[in-house]
Amino acid sequence: MPEIDAALAAMRSDPPPVDRPVLLAGPTASGKSALALALAEAQGRVVVNADALQVYDMWQVLTARPDAADCARAPHLLYGCVGADAEWSVGHWLRAMADLLAQHPNPVIVGGTGLYFRALTEGLAEIPPTPAAIRAEADAYLARAGLDAMLRDLDGDTAARIDRQNPARVQRAWEVQRATGQGLAAWQEQTPPPILPLSQTAPFVMLPQPDWSARRIATRFESMIAQGALKEVRAVLPIWQARAPWAKAIGAPELVAHLQGHISLSEAVDAATLATRQYAKRQRTWFRARMSGWVRLL
């Protein structure tokens, strides 16, 4: 598309130093994967995934993961490498990044998961894993008492910082406090130095205009259906768990509802398209707030 071509032309006219890792963040459907691939080809870099859902092996089409043709043009790492039954978190990703940077010191790190980039460039608190019993207790408490009750249980510093609109983050903070006796904010204040300070990177963020993004998203999910997204979702029906991290892929809950006979396919497509637009809006808001010092593309 012209906007992506313009972003690529701008990057080619003033290319990032070849010896520095490139960070390329952007909301869903912004064209960042294509731009990352073009840069990797031009400068002999590898592409490394910074998207929390593209790591899962069951989602190729539904997360727009780079396909075999893309991977033949440049190496792609940390894509489709995690199974449904595996533990995965930002901490797992960060440890994998530490190993990768030792082998590939100048990758293009691309994705839409802001917390990955934040952990990479600002550090990540070393919080002990949540015991399964505590997680089960949190699941039951959230279902019984609701999000507001969980928020009231948090210490003041954590409650003031937490994204109150994100149930997963609130539950995570509750679990940390319950399991360790210390609030999430206190743990975050003990954050060690980052493995890749922002000053040592070439950071770019794609922030397309909402109307441009909406046009892209409008046709995207129908294209995914044509490419086999429904088949992907049907394959995971036997193990479907709505609260599992891998089940957060946009479109998966909607297609599950269709396959279970609750809504029509057209209704599922409409719902998934709306969810994608809402997610892209949240990403744009997060990136604007947290990445003001990054070079803006689009």
Phi and psi restraints in degrees (value plus and minus 20) as a CYANA .aco file:
   2 PRO   PHI     -76.0   -36.0
   2 PRO   PSI     -60.1   -20.1
   3 GLU   PHI     -84.3   -44.3
   3 GLU   PSI     -61.1   -21.1
   4 ILE   PHI     -89.8   -49.8
   4 ILE   PSI     -58.8   -18.8
   5 ASP   PHI     -79.9   -39.9
   5 ASP   PSI     -59.1   -19.1
   6 ALA   PHI     -86.3   -46.3
   6 ALA   PSI     -60.5   -20.5
   7 ALA   PHI     -83.1   -43.1
   7 ALA   PSI     -61.3   -21.3
   8 LEU   PHI     -85.8   -45.8
   8 LEU   PSI     -61.3   -21.3
   9 ALA   PHI     -82.3   -42.3
   9 ALA   PSI     -60.7   -20.7
  10 ALA   PHI     -83.8   -43.8
  10 ALA   PSI     -60.0   -20.0
  11 MET   PHI     -90.1   -50.1
  11 MET   PSI     -54.5   -14.5
  12 ARG   PHI     -91.1   -51.1
  12 ARG   PSI     -54.5   -14.5
  13 SER   PHI     -91.1   -51.1
  13 SER   PSI     -47.6    -7.6
  14 ASP   PHI    -156.3  -116.3
  14 ASP   PSI      51.3    91.3
  15 PRO   PHI     -87.3   -47.3
  15 PRO   PSI     128.4   168.4
  16 PRO   PHI     -87.9   -47.9
  16 PRO   PSI     131.9   171.9
  17 PRO   PHI     -75.9   -35.9
  17 PRO   PSI     111.6   151.6
  18 VAL   PHI     -87.2   -47.2
  18 VAL   PSI     -38.7     1.3
  19 ASP   PHI    -112.5   -72.5
  19 ASP   PSI     -16.1    23.9
  20 ARG   PHI    -130.1   -90.1
  20 ARG   PSI     120.9   160.9
  21 PRO   PHI     -82.2   -42.2
  21 PRO   PSI     122.2   162.2
  22 VAL   PHI    -122.7   -82.7
  22 VAL   PSI     110.9   150.9
  23 LEU   PHI    -124.8   -84.8
  23 LEU   PSI     109.2   149.2
  24 LEU   PHI    -152.8  -112.8
  24 LEU   PSI      80.8   120.8
  25 ALA   PHI    -125.7   -85.7
  25 ALA   PSI     134.9   174.9
  26 GLY   PHI     158.6   198.6
  26 GLY   PSI     138.0   178.0
  27 PRO   PHI     -89.6   -49.6
  27 PRO   PSI     147.8   187.8
  28 THR   PHI     -78.7   -38.7
  28 THR   PSI     124.0   164.0
  29 ALA   PHI      46.0    86.0
  29 ALA   PSI       4.5    44.5
  30 SER   PHI    -111.8   -71.8
  30 SER   PSI     -27.6    12.4
  31 GLY   PHI      70.4   110.4
  31 GLY   PSI      -6.9    33.1
  32 LYS   PHI     -87.5   -47.5
  32 LYS   PSI     -53.3   -13.3
  33 SER   PHI     -86.3   -46.3
  33 SER   PSI     -61.0   -21.0
  34 ALA   PHI     -84.8   -44.8
  34 ALA   PSI     -60.6   -20.6
  35 LEU   PHI     -85.9   -45.9
  35 LEU   PSI     -61.0   -21.0
  36 ALA   PHI     -82.3   -42.3
  36 ALA   PSI     -61.8   -21.8
  37 LEU   PHI     -84.1   -44.1
  37 LEU   PSI     -64.1   -24.1
  38 ALA   PHI     -81.2   -41.2
  38 ALA   PSI     -61.3   -21.3
  39 LEU   PHI     -88.3   -48.3
  39 LEU   PSI     -60.2   -20.2
  40 ALA   PHI     -81.3   -41.3
  40 ALA   PSI     -63.7   -23.7
  41 GLU   PHI     -82.4   -42.4
  41 GLU   PSI     -64.5   -24.5
  42 ALA   PHI     -87.4   -47.4
  42 ALA   PSI     -52.3   -12.3
  43 GLN   PHI    -137.1   -97.1
  43 GLN   PSI     -11.2    28.8
  44 GLY   PHI      46.9    86.9
  44 GLY   PSI      19.2    59.2
  45 ARG   PHI    -123.2   -83.2
  45 ARG   PSI     146.0   186.0
  46 VAL   PHI    -117.4   -77.4
  46 VAL   PSI     135.7   175.7
  47 VAL   PHI    -123.2   -83.2
  47 VAL   PSI     109.0   149.0
  48 VAL   PHI    -140.1  -100.1
  48 VAL   PSI     113.7   153.7
  49 ASN   PHI     -96.7   -56.7
  49 ASN   PSI     111.7   151.7
  50 ALA   PHI    -145.8  -105.8
  50 ALA   PSI      25.2    65.2
  51 ASP   PHI    -144.6  -104.6
  51 ASP   PSI     106.1   146.1
  52 ALA   PHI     -89.3   -49.3
  52 ALA   PSI     -35.6     4.4
  53 LEU   PHI    -125.3   -85.3
  53 LEU   PSI     -44.6    -4.6
  54 GLN   PHI     -91.9   -51.9
  54 GLN   PSI     -26.9    13.1
  55 VAL   PHI     -94.4   -54.4
  55 VAL   PSI     -40.8    -0.8
  56 TYR   PHI    -102.7   -62.7
  56 TYR   PSI     115.2   155.2
  57 ASP   PHI     -92.1   -52.1
  57 ASP   PSI     -39.2     0.8
  58 MET   PHI    -101.6   -61.6
  58 MET   PSI     -33.4     6.6
  59 TRP   PHI    -131.1   -91.1
  59 TRP   PSI      76.6   116.6
  60 GLN   PHI    -117.8   -77.8
  60 GLN   PSI     -81.2   -41.2
  61 VAL   PHI     -91.7   -51.7
  61 VAL   PSI     -65.9   -25.9
  62 LEU   PHI     -85.1   -45.1
  62 LEU   PSI     -45.5    -5.5
  63 THR   PHI    -126.0   -86.0
  63 THR   PSI     -12.1    27.9
  64 ALA   PHI      35.6    75.6
  64 ALA   PSI      21.1    61.1
  65 ARG   PHI     -87.2   -47.2
  65 ARG   PSI     122.6   162.6
  66 PRO   PHI     -72.3   -32.3
  66 PRO   PSI     116.8   156.8
  67 ASP   PHI    -112.2   -72.2
  67 ASP   PSI    -194.3  -154.3
  68 ALA   PHI     -82.7   -42.7
  68 ALA   PSI     -56.3   -16.3
  69 ALA   PHI     -84.5   -44.5
  69 ALA   PSI     -61.0   -21.0
  70 ASP   PHI     -84.4   -44.4
  70 ASP   PSI     -63.0   -23.0
  71 CYS   PHI     -88.3   -48.3
  71 CYS   PSI     -42.8    -2.8
  72 ALA   PHI     -95.3   -55.3
  72 ALA   PSI     -43.1    -3.1
  73 ARG   PHI    -103.5   -63.5
  73 ARG   PSI     -51.2   -11.2
  74 ALA   PHI    -178.6  -138.6
  74 ALA   PSI     125.7   165.7
  75 PRO   PHI     -81.2   -41.2
  75 PRO   PSI     115.8   155.8
  76 HIS   PHI    -139.8   -99.8
  76 HIS   PSI     105.0   145.0
  77 LEU   PHI    -139.1   -99.1
  77 LEU   PSI     129.4   169.4
  78 LEU   PHI      46.3    86.3
  78 LEU   PSI      10.0    50.0
  79 TYR   PHI    -129.8   -89.8
  79 TYR   PSI     113.7   153.7
  80 GLY   PHI      37.5    77.5
  80 GLY   PSI      15.2    55.2
  81 CYS   PHI    -128.4   -88.4
  81 CYS   PSI     -17.8    22.2
  82 VAL   PHI    -145.0  -105.0
  82 VAL   PSI     110.8   150.8
  83 GLY   PHI    -106.8   -66.8
  83 GLY   PSI     147.5   187.5
  84 ALA   PHI     -82.3   -42.3
  84 ALA   PSI     -49.0    -9.0
  85 ASP   PHI    -113.3   -73.3
  85 ASP   PSI     -15.6    24.4
  86 ALA   PHI    -113.1   -73.1
  86 ALA   PSI     125.5   165.5
  87 GLU   PHI     -94.3   -54.3
  87 GLU   PSI     114.3   154.3
  88 TRP   PHI    -169.4  -129.4
  88 TRP   PSI     118.9   158.9
  89 SER   PHI    -174.6  -134.6
  89 SER   PSI     157.6   197.6
  90 VAL   PHI     -81.5   -41.5
  90 VAL   PSI     -51.7   -11.7
  91 GLY   PHI     -85.0   -45.0
  91 GLY   PSI     -62.4   -22.4
  92 HIS   PHI     -80.3   -40.3
  92 HIS   PSI     -64.5   -24.5
  93 TRP   PHI     -82.2   -42.2
  93 TRP   PSI     -63.2   -23.2
  94 LEU   PHI     -84.6   -44.6
  94 LEU   PSI     -59.5   -19.5
  95 ARG   PHI     -85.7   -45.7
  95 ARG   PSI     -59.2   -19.2
  96 ALA   PHI     -84.2   -44.2
  96 ALA   PSI     -57.5   -17.5
  97 MET   PHI     -85.0   -45.0
  97 MET   PSI     -58.4   -18.4
  98 ALA   PHI     -79.7   -39.7
  98 ALA   PSI     -62.5   -22.5
  99 ASP   PHI     -86.9   -46.9
  99 ASP   PSI     -62.8   -22.8
 100 LEU   PHI     -85.8   -45.8
 100 LEU   PSI     -60.3   -20.3
 101 LEU   PHI     -85.2   -45.2
 101 LEU   PSI     -47.9    -7.9
 102 ALA   PHI     -88.1   -48.1
 102 ALA   PSI     -50.4   -10.4
 103 GLN   PHI    -113.4   -73.4
 103 GLN   PSI     -53.7   -13.7
 104 HIS   PHI    -150.5  -110.5
 104 HIS   PSI      68.7   108.7
 105 PRO   PHI     -93.9   -53.9
 105 PRO   PSI     -30.6     9.4
 106 ASN   PHI    -150.7  -110.7
 106 ASN   PSI      34.0    74.0
 107 PRO   PHI     -96.0   -56.0
 107 PRO   PSI     149.0   189.0
 108 VAL   PHI    -120.0   -80.0
 108 VAL   PSI      93.9   133.9
 109 ILE   PHI    -119.5   -79.5
 109 ILE   PSI      94.0   134.0
 110 VAL   PHI    -149.1  -109.1
 110 VAL   PSI     118.6   158.6
 111 GLY   PHI     150.3   190.3
 111 GLY   PSI    -199.0  -159.0
 112 GLY   PHI    -137.7   -97.7
 112 GLY   PSI     -12.5    27.5
 113 THR   PHI    -112.9   -72.9
 113 THR   PSI      78.9   118.9
 114 GLY   PHI     -78.3   -38.3
 114 GLY   PSI     -55.3   -15.3
 115 LEU   PHI     -84.8   -44.8
 115 LEU   PSI     -49.4    -9.4
 116 TYR   PHI     -83.6   -43.6
 116 TYR   PSI     -69.4   -29.4
 117 PHE   PHI     -83.9   -43.9
 117 PHE   PSI     -58.8   -18.8
 118 ARG   PHI     -84.4   -44.4
 118 ARG   PSI     -64.8   -24.8
 119 ALA   PHI     -83.3   -43.3
 119 ALA   PSI     -58.7   -18.7
 120 LEU   PHI     -84.9   -44.9
 120 LEU   PSI     -62.6   -22.6
 121 THR   PHI    -120.4   -80.4
 121 THR   PSI     -33.5     6.5
 122 GLU   PHI    -140.3  -100.3
 122 GLU   PSI     -32.0     8.0
 123 GLY   PHI      78.5   118.5
 123 GLY   PSI     143.3   183.3
 124 LEU   PHI    -154.5  -114.5
 124 LEU   PSI     109.2   149.2
 125 ALA   PHI     -83.2   -43.2
 125 ALA   PSI     116.9   156.9
 126 GLU   PHI    -108.9   -68.9
 126 GLU   PSI      56.8    96.8
 127 ILE   PHI    -107.1   -67.1
 127 ILE   PSI     112.8   152.8
 128 PRO   PHI     -77.9   -37.9
 128 PRO   PSI     127.8   167.8
 129 PRO   PHI     -79.5   -39.5
 129 PRO   PSI     128.2   168.2
 130 THR   PHI     -99.4   -59.4
 130 THR   PSI     104.5   144.5
 131 PRO   PHI     -80.0   -40.0
 131 PRO   PSI     127.7   167.7
 132 ALA   PHI     -78.2   -38.2
 132 ALA   PSI     -55.8   -15.8
 133 ALA   PHI     -85.7   -45.7
 133 ALA   PSI     -57.4   -17.4
 134 ILE   PHI     -88.2   -48.2
 134 ILE   PSI     -60.5   -20.5
 135 ARG   PHI     -83.4   -43.4
 135 ARG   PSI     -61.6   -21.6
 136 ALA   PHI     -84.0   -44.0
 136 ALA   PSI     -59.9   -19.9
 137 GLU   PHI     -82.2   -42.2
 137 GLU   PSI     -61.6   -21.6
 138 ALA   PHI     -85.4   -45.4
 138 ALA   PSI     -62.3   -22.3
 139 ASP   PHI     -78.0   -38.0
 139 ASP   PSI     -66.0   -26.0
 140 ALA   PHI     -87.7   -47.7
 140 ALA   PSI     -59.2   -19.2
 141 TYR   PHI     -86.4   -46.4
 141 TYR   PSI     -63.2   -23.2
 142 LEU   PHI     -82.4   -42.4
 142 LEU   PSI     -63.2   -23.2
 143 ALA   PHI     -85.7   -45.7
 143 ALA   PSI     -54.5   -14.5
 144 ARG   PHI    -104.0   -64.0
 144 ARG   PSI     -65.7   -25.7
 145 ALA   PHI    -125.9   -85.9
 145 ALA   PSI     -42.5    -2.5
 146 GLY   PHI      72.8   112.8
 146 GLY   PSI     150.5   190.5
 147 LEU   PHI     -86.2   -46.2
 147 LEU   PSI     -59.1   -19.1
 148 ASP   PHI     -80.6   -40.6
 148 ASP   PSI     -57.9   -17.9
 149 ALA   PHI     -84.6   -44.6
 149 ALA   PSI     -61.4   -21.4
 150 MET   PHI     -82.2   -42.2
 150 MET   PSI     -62.6   -22.6
 151 LEU   PHI     -81.9   -41.9
 151 LEU   PSI     -60.4   -20.4
 152 ARG   PHI     -84.3   -44.3
 152 ARG   PSI     -46.0    -6.0
 153 ASP   PHI     -98.2   -58.2
 153 ASP   PSI     -38.3     1.7
 154 LEU   PHI     -94.3   -54.3
 154 LEU   PSI     130.4   170.4
 155 ASP   PHI     -84.6   -44.6
 155 ASP   PSI     139.4   179.4
 156 GLY   PHI     -79.9   -39.9
 156 GLY   PSI     -63.4   -23.4
 157 ASP   PHI     -83.6   -43.6
 157 ASP   PSI     -63.2   -23.2
 158 THR   PHI     -87.2   -47.2
 158 THR   PSI     -63.7   -23.7
 159 ALA   PHI     -81.0   -41.0
 159 ALA   PSI     -53.3   -13.3
 160 ALA   PHI     -93.1   -53.1
 160 ALA   PSI     -45.9    -5.9
 161 ARG   PHI    -117.3   -77.3
 161 ARG   PSI     -43.9    -3.9
 162 ILE   PHI     -89.8   -49.8
 162 ILE   PSI     129.9   169.9
 163 ASP   PHI     -96.9   -56.9
 163 ASP   PSI      81.7   121.7
 164 ARG   PHI     -90.1   -50.1
 164 ARG   PSI     -34.2     5.8
 165 GLN   PHI    -111.1   -71.1
 165 GLN   PSI     -19.2    20.8
 166 ASN   PHI    -133.9   -93.9
 166 ASN   PSI      77.6   117.6
 167 PRO   PHI     -77.0   -37.0
 167 PRO   PSI     -56.7   -16.7
 168 ALA   PHI     -84.0   -44.0
 168 ALA   PSI     -59.6   -19.6
 169 ARG   PHI     -89.7   -49.7
 169 ARG   PSI     -60.8   -20.8
 170 VAL   PHI     -83.1   -43.1
 170 VAL   PSI     -64.3   -24.3
 171 GLN   PHI     -84.1   -44.1
 171 GLN   PSI     -60.7   -20.7
 172 ARG   PHI     -79.1   -39.1
 172 ARG   PSI     -64.2   -24.2
 173 ALA   PHI     -83.5   -43.5
 173 ALA   PSI     -60.5   -20.5
 174 TRP   PHI     -83.3   -43.3
 174 TRP   PSI     -63.0   -23.0
 175 GLU   PHI     -83.0   -43.0
 175 GLU   PSI     -62.6   -22.6
 176 VAL   PHI     -81.4   -41.4
 176 VAL   PSI     -66.4   -26.4
 177 GLN   PHI     -83.9   -43.9
 177 GLN   PSI     -61.2   -21.2
 178 ARG   PHI     -87.7   -47.7
 178 ARG   PSI     -59.9   -19.9
 179 ALA   PHI     -99.9   -59.9
 179 ALA   PSI     -53.4   -13.4
 180 THR   PHI    -130.5   -90.5
 180 THR   PSI     -34.6     5.4
 181 GLY   PHI      56.5    96.5
 181 GLY   PSI     -11.3    28.7
 182 GLN   PHI    -153.2  -113.2
 182 GLN   PSI     117.7   157.7
 183 GLY   PHI     -87.6   -47.6
 183 GLY   PSI     136.1   176.1
 184 LEU   PHI     -80.4   -40.4
 184 LEU   PSI     -58.3   -18.3
 185 ALA   PHI     -80.6   -40.6
 185 ALA   PSI     -59.6   -19.6
 186 ALA   PHI     -85.4   -45.4
 186 ALA   PSI     -60.1   -20.1
 187 TRP   PHI     -82.3   -42.3
 187 TRP   PSI     -62.4   -22.4
 188 GLN   PHI     -85.0   -45.0
 188 GLN   PSI     -49.3    -9.3
 189 GLU   PHI     -89.7   -49.7
 189 GLU   PSI     -34.4     5.6
 190 GLN   PHI    -118.7   -78.7
 190 GLN   PSI      -1.6    38.4
 191 THR   PHI     -81.6   -41.6
 191 THR   PSI     109.1   149.1
 192 PRO   PHI     -94.6   -54.6
 192 PRO   PSI     149.4   189.4
 193 PRO   PHI     -80.2   -40.2
 193 PRO   PSI     132.0   172.0
 194 PRO   PHI     -91.6   -51.6
 194 PRO   PSI     134.3   174.3
 195 ILE   PHI     -99.8   -59.8
 195 ILE   PSI     -37.3     2.7
 196 LEU   PHI    -165.6  -125.6
 196 LEU   PSI      66.9   106.9
 197 PRO   PHI     -77.7   -37.7
 197 PRO   PSI     125.6   165.6
 198 LEU   PHI     -77.2   -37.2
 198 LEU   PSI     -54.2   -14.2
 199 SER   PHI     -84.6   -44.6
 199 SER   PSI     -35.9     4.1
 200 GLN   PHI    -120.5   -80.5
 200 GLN   PSI      -7.9    32.1
 201 THR   PHI    -143.1  -103.1
 201 THR   PSI     152.7   192.7
 202 ALA   PHI    -132.1   -92.1
 202 ALA   PSI      76.3   116.3
 203 PRO   PHI    -114.5   -74.5
 203 PRO   PSI     111.1   151.1
 204 PHE   PHI    -148.8  -108.8
 204 PHE   PSI     124.7   164.7
 205 VAL   PHI    -152.9  -112.9
 205 VAL   PSI     113.9   153.9
 206 MET   PHI    -117.5   -77.5
 206 MET   PSI     101.7   141.7
 207 LEU   PHI    -149.1  -109.1
 207 LEU   PSI      55.7    95.7
 208 PRO   PHI     -86.4   -46.4
 208 PRO   PSI     134.5   174.5
 209 GLN   PHI     -83.8   -43.8
 209 GLN   PSI     125.7   165.7
 210 PRO   PHI     -75.9   -35.9
 210 PRO   PSI     -58.4   -18.4
 211 ASP   PHI     -89.5   -49.5
 211 ASP   PSI     -56.4   -16.4
 212 TRP   PHI     -84.9   -44.9
 212 TRP   PSI     -64.7   -24.7
 213 SER   PHI     -82.2   -42.2
 213 SER   PSI     -62.5   -22.5
 214 ALA   PHI     -82.3   -42.3
 214 ALA   PSI     -58.0   -18.0
 215 ARG   PHI     -85.4   -45.4
 215 ARG   PSI     -61.3   -21.3
 216 ARG   PHI     -83.6   -43.6
 216 ARG   PSI     -64.6   -24.6
 217 ILE   PHI     -87.8   -47.8
 217 ILE   PSI     -52.5   -12.5
 218 ALA   PHI     -77.5   -37.5
 218 ALA   PSI     -55.8   -15.8
 219 THR   PHI    -121.2   -81.2
 219 THR   PSI     -28.7    11.3
 220 ARG   PHI     -86.8   -46.8
 220 ARG   PSI     -66.2   -26.2
 221 PHE   PHI     -91.2   -51.2
 221 PHE   PSI     -55.8   -15.8
 222 GLU   PHI     -81.4   -41.4
 222 GLU   PSI     -57.5   -17.5
 223 SER   PHI     -84.4   -44.4
 223 SER   PSI     -58.0   -18.0
 224 MET   PHI     -84.5   -44.5
 224 MET   PSI     -59.0   -19.0
 225 ILE   PHI     -80.8   -40.8
 225 ILE   PSI     -64.1   -24.1
 226 ALA   PHI     -84.0   -44.0
 226 ALA   PSI     -49.2    -9.2
 227 GLN   PHI    -108.9   -68.9
 227 GLN   PSI     -24.8    15.2
 228 GLY   PHI      95.8   135.8
 228 GLY   PSI      -2.1    37.9
 229 ALA   PHI     -81.6   -41.6
 229 ALA   PSI     -57.3   -17.3
 230 LEU   PHI     -84.1   -44.1
 230 LEU   PSI     -57.8   -17.8
 231 LYS   PHI     -84.3   -44.3
 231 LYS   PSI     -60.1   -20.1
 232 GLU   PHI     -80.2   -40.2
 232 GLU   PSI     -65.0   -25.0
 233 VAL   PHI     -89.6   -49.6
 233 VAL   PSI     -58.9   -18.9
 234 ARG   PHI     -79.9   -39.9
 234 ARG   PSI     -54.5   -14.5
 235 ALA   PHI     -87.1   -47.1
 235 ALA   PSI     -45.5    -5.5
 236 VAL   PHI    -118.9   -78.9
 236 VAL   PSI     -20.6    19.4
 237 LEU   PHI     -73.2   -33.2
 237 LEU   PSI     -61.4   -21.4
 238 PRO   PHI     -82.7   -42.7
 238 PRO   PSI     -42.7    -2.7
 239 ILE   PHI    -136.3   -96.3
 239 ILE   PSI      -7.4    32.6
 240 TRP   PHI     -80.0   -40.0
 240 TRP   PSI     108.8   148.8
 241 GLN   PHI    -155.5  -115.5
 241 GLN   PSI      89.8   129.8
 242 ALA   PHI     -79.0   -39.0
 242 ALA   PSI     -47.4    -7.4
 243 ARG   PHI    -115.2   -75.2
 243 ARG   PSI     -20.4    19.6
 244 ALA   PHI     -89.2   -49.2
 244 ALA   PSI     126.2   166.2
 245 PRO   PHI     -76.2   -36.2
 245 PRO   PSI     -60.3   -20.3
 246 TRP   PHI     -88.6   -48.6
 246 TRP   PSI     -40.3    -0.3
 247 ALA   PHI     -98.5   -58.5
 247 ALA   PSI     -21.4    18.6
 248 LYS   PHI    -102.4   -62.4
 248 LYS   PSI     -21.4    18.6
 249 ALA   PHI     -76.2   -36.2
 249 ALA   PSI     106.8   146.8
 250 ILE   PHI     -81.9   -41.9
 250 ILE   PSI     109.4   149.4
 251 GLY   PHI      81.1   121.1
 251 GLY   PSI     -45.1    -5.1
 252 ALA   PHI     -85.1   -45.1
 252 ALA   PSI     -70.5   -30.5
 253 PRO   PHI     -80.7   -40.7
 253 PRO   PSI     -56.5   -16.5
 254 GLU   PHI     -87.4   -47.4
 254 GLU   PSI     -61.7   -21.7
 255 LEU   PHI     -92.8   -52.8
 255 LEU   PSI     -52.3   -12.3
 256 VAL   PHI     -81.9   -41.9
 256 VAL   PSI     -64.7   -24.7
 257 ALA   PHI     -79.8   -39.8
 257 ALA   PSI     -58.4   -18.4
 258 HIS   PHI     -86.6   -46.6
 258 HIS   PSI     -67.3   -27.3
 259 LEU   PHI     -86.1   -46.1
 259 LEU   PSI     -45.0    -5.0
 260 GLN   PHI    -107.3   -67.3
 260 GLN   PSI     -17.7    22.3
 261 GLY   PHI      65.5   105.5
 261 GLY   PSI      -6.3    33.7
 262 HIS   PHI    -107.7   -67.7
 262 HIS   PSI     -51.5   -11.5
 263 ILE   PHI    -160.1  -120.1
 263 ILE   PSI     141.3   181.3
 264 SER   PHI     -97.0   -57.0
 264 SER   PSI     146.9   186.9
 265 LEU   PHI     -84.2   -44.2
 265 LEU   PSI     -61.4   -21.4
 266 SER   PHI     -83.1   -43.1
 266 SER   PSI     -57.6   -17.6
 267 GLU   PHI     -86.0   -46.0
 267 GLU   PSI     -58.0   -18.0
 268 ALA   PHI     -84.8   -44.8
 268 ALA   PSI     -62.4   -22.4
 269 VAL   PHI     -83.4   -43.4
 269 VAL   PSI     -64.5   -24.5
 270 ASP   PHI     -82.6   -42.6
 270 ASP   PSI     -62.8   -22.8
 271 ALA   PHI     -86.3   -46.3
 271 ALA   PSI     -60.6   -20.6
 272 ALA   PHI     -87.9   -47.9
 272 ALA   PSI     -57.5   -17.5
 273 THR   PHI     -83.8   -43.8
 273 THR   PSI     -63.4   -23.4
 274 LEU   PHI     -82.9   -42.9
 274 LEU   PSI     -63.9   -23.9
 275 ALA   PHI     -81.8   -41.8
 275 ALA   PSI     -56.5   -16.5
 276 THR   PHI     -86.0   -46.0
 276 THR   PSI     -63.0   -23.0
 277 ARG   PHI     -82.6   -42.6
 277 ARG   PSI     -62.1   -22.1
 278 GLN   PHI     -85.4   -45.4
 278 GLN   PSI     -60.5   -20.5
 279 TYR   PHI     -84.8   -44.8
 279 TYR   PSI     -63.8   -23.8
 280 ALA   PHI     -81.3   -41.3
 280 ALA   PSI     -57.5   -17.5
 281 LYS   PHI     -84.0   -44.0
 281 LYS   PSI     -63.2   -23.2
 282 ARG   PHI     -83.2   -43.2
 282 ARG   PSI     -60.1   -20.1
 283 GLN   PHI     -83.8   -43.8
 283 GLN   PSI     -65.6   -25.6
 284 ARG   PHI     -78.8   -38.8
 284 ARG   PSI     -62.9   -22.9
 285 THR   PHI     -81.8   -41.8
 285 THR   PSI     -64.7   -24.7
 286 TRP   PHI     -83.7   -43.7
 286 TRP   PSI     -66.4   -26.4
 287 PHE   PHI     -85.0   -45.0
 287 PHE   PSI     -59.8   -19.8
 288 ARG   PHI     -82.0   -42.0
 288 ARG   PSI     -60.5   -20.5
 289 ALA   PHI     -93.1   -53.1
 289 ALA   PSI     -56.5   -16.5
 290 ARG   PHI    -122.5   -82.5
 290 ARG   PSI     -35.6     4.4
 291 MET   PHI    -144.8  -104.8
 291 MET   PSI      18.2    58.2
 292 SER   PHI     -84.3   -44.3
 292 SER   PSI     -44.1    -4.1
 293 GLY   PHI    -109.2   -69.2
 293 GLY   PSI     -21.0    19.0
 294 TRP   PHI    -103.5   -63.5
 294 TRP   PSI     134.1   174.1
 295 VAL   PHI     -92.1   -52.1
 295 VAL   PSI     105.2   145.2
 296 ARG   PHI    -109.9   -69.9
 296 ARG   PSI     111.6   151.6
 297 LEU   PHI    -133.6   -93.6
 297 LEU   PSI     124.8   164.8
